[in-house]
Amino acid sequence: MASAAAKRKPVFVKVDQLKPGTAGHTLVAKVLSSKTVLQKGRPGAAAAGPAARPTRIAECLIGDETGCILFTARNEQVDLLKPESTVIIRNAKIDMFKGSMRLAVDKWGRIEVTEPASFNVKEDNNLSLVEYELVNVAEE
């Protein structure tokens, strides 16, 4: 019998299973592109205190054989999500940005660069191009 302390094996999901408002996703994805969208502060300013730390945000298009999605990479995550690399993303969540889904990893998740994956990314199924409308369900 396995002990209760045994770690649960993560359940890997495919990109096309991602839905708005969900979290705790673990997936393997290839990085197709990375575009820096915000860079403020200057490198080397960290010595001036935490407020002066540089902030970098990049939008990375990542995907697997079922589809692709934009991943919002912050700071050191930007260095891991290089085009052509394959990453394992653990405990990721879906953020909504202007009505479309973005994948993100906060301090509770992590990103690891792994062996190049053998799959080809299905680029014609970009989940970040699907617009969701916020619907408020009236309680009757």
Beta strands, then each sheet from edge to edge (+ up, - down):
strand 1: 23-40
strand 2: 55-64
strand 3: 67-74
strand 4: 86-97
strand 5: 100-104
strand 6: 110-114
sheet 1: 6+ 4- 1+ 2- 3+ 5+
end
